[in-house]
Amino acid sequence: MSGTSSLAVEGAQGAGAQPTVEIRLPADGAYASVLRTLAAGLAARLDFTMEDIEDLRMVVSEAASLVLDQAAADTVLTCTFDLSQTDRLSLEISTDTTAPASADYENFGWQVLAVLAEDAAIETSATRFSVRATVLSAIERDAGA
Amino acid sequence: MTAETSRDNAPPTALERTRARSAELFGEFRDESASSASRDGAREALVHLHLPLVEHCARRFRNRGEPLEDLVQVGTIGLIKSIDRFDTERGVEFSTYATPTIIGEIKRYFRDKGWAIRVPRRLQELRMQITSATAELTQRLGRSPTPRELAEAIGCSVEEIVEGMESSNAYATLSLDASSDDGEDGAGQSMLDAIGVDDEGLEHVELRESIKPLLESLPAREKKILLLRFFKNMTQSQIAAEIGVSQMHVSRLLSRTLTQLRQSLEQEDD
């Protein structure tokens, strides 16, 4: 995600504000619910429907659990939500890893994520493991069609 | 009494007998001069006499995720309360008086005890409001409502809706991990043991594994239709719009693909 570059912010409500929300949490499954609630809160701001929000919560859960599996001990989970567009919410969850695993596309969690989200991707490097996904808003999609 | 004379010869119906017996027992129960043993006996007999009423009330609430036996038990508490409070002077039938009390007790049980995680009363009520408003708005809008639409319909804030969604999940957890270690029989058993069937999910894992290669071999369009239908829960007409074919065509493709999959699975089993 090209974090601080000055994107043309279309349809963002908060004038001038950088529409990115970032949160850092201990890499511990206990915080997954915080992440889900945050995601739901953000999606509510974007006027996602309840169904889309349920999808998003699932995507966040699966992405978080994929990333948590790879997290090194005592690291943090970094989660970025991109709110620059009203018809979609893109997110990236990443963490430091000591033993970088190759992306496992057979994982059931990944399959669920891939079905519910657009542009889902797993990125691995020597020290980072991250999952990206975008959830679309049904309202905007219908209006655009 | 005189109006009844013509029917006096006919044998009394079960209902009439119950009513007569009930009135008689209430007489004994309220008799200040009687011994406490006989009054207790009358109270006991009244409870037994009216138990079918409790069962009738409890049955209205079955299939809501709570065992019927529990509901009968809770309803019986309502029955006992109404026996103790019933005023024979009022001139109404006991069943008329007791039914709302019994149902009230069962409803209270659902509200207070049905939750796996104790959720504040305010959120429980909000959840019920969200559920009914969601159904109503989905009907009206032809799609799932947004939290803001729900908030406007209910008259609360968007934050509260998000909070309410979170608490709905607390109700849903009422399930297999609830252990019934308080019972005499089957102590320490979980609900899963009591149900006594294999977890459907396990079977699905196996199925999913054998279906996976078959899915992979499907043409891209057929695969997409399956995913949209069964993973995204889209209706056939929604899929038709998404893919750009008629709904009839989607229906045909779906049933054809499913038949193919089923046949391939069966062949594998042979």
Contacts between the chains, C-beta under 8 A, distances in Angstrom:
chain1	res1	chain2	res2	distance
A	33	B	166	7.8
A	37	B	162	6.8
A	37	B	166	5.7
A	40	B	162	5.1
A	40	B	165	6.2
A	40	B	166	7.5
A	41	B	159	7.2
A	41	B	162	5.1
A	44	B	146	7.4
A	44	B	147	4.0
A	44	B	148	7.1
A	44	B	158	5.1
A	44	B	161	6.8
A	44	B	162	5.3
A	45	B	158	7.6
A	47	B	146	4.7
A	47	B	147	7.9
A	47	B	148	5.9
A	48	B	146	6.4
A	48	B	147	7.8
A	49	B	143	6.2
A	49	B	144	3.9
A	49	B	145	6.3
A	49	B	146	5.2
A	50	B	134	6.2
A	50	B	144	4.8
A	50	B	145	6.0
A	50	B	146	7.1
A	50	B	147	6.8
A	50	B	150	7.2
A	50	B	165	7.4
A	51	B	143	7.9
A	51	B	144	3.8
A	52	B	144	7.3
A	53	B	147	7.1
A	53	B	165	7.1
A	108	B	208	7.7
A	112	B	231	7.8
A	115	B	227	5.7
A	115	B	231	4.3
A	115	B	232	6.9
A	116	B	231	7.5
A	116	B	232	7.6
A	138	B	143	6.3
A	138	B	144	7.1
A	139	B	143	7.3
A	139	B	146	6.9
A	142	B	143	7.2
A	145	B	241	7.4
